[in-house]
C-alpha cells in the first residue's frame, strides 16, 4: 500500500471512529434514559436495556479495534 493510500485509509478509519463514538454516546444516553432515578423498578424494560448494552459493548470493541488500526497506520506513516 502506498503512502497516499495509507493516508486515505487512515482518514476513512478516523471518520469511522467518529461515527462509532457517536453511536456509543447515543447508546449510553439511551441506557441512562431507560434507567430513571425515581420510579417503580418493575417499570424498567430490562430487555431493551440488555439490547442496548450488547450494542454498546459491540461498538466499544469495534472502537478499540479502529483505534489500534489508526495507531498502526500513524506509526507506519511516521505521524
ABEGO torsion letter per residue (X at the ends): XBAAAAAAAAAAAAAAAAAAAAAAAAAAAAAAAABBABEBAAABBAAAAAAAAAAAAAAAAAAAAAAAAAAAAAAAAGX
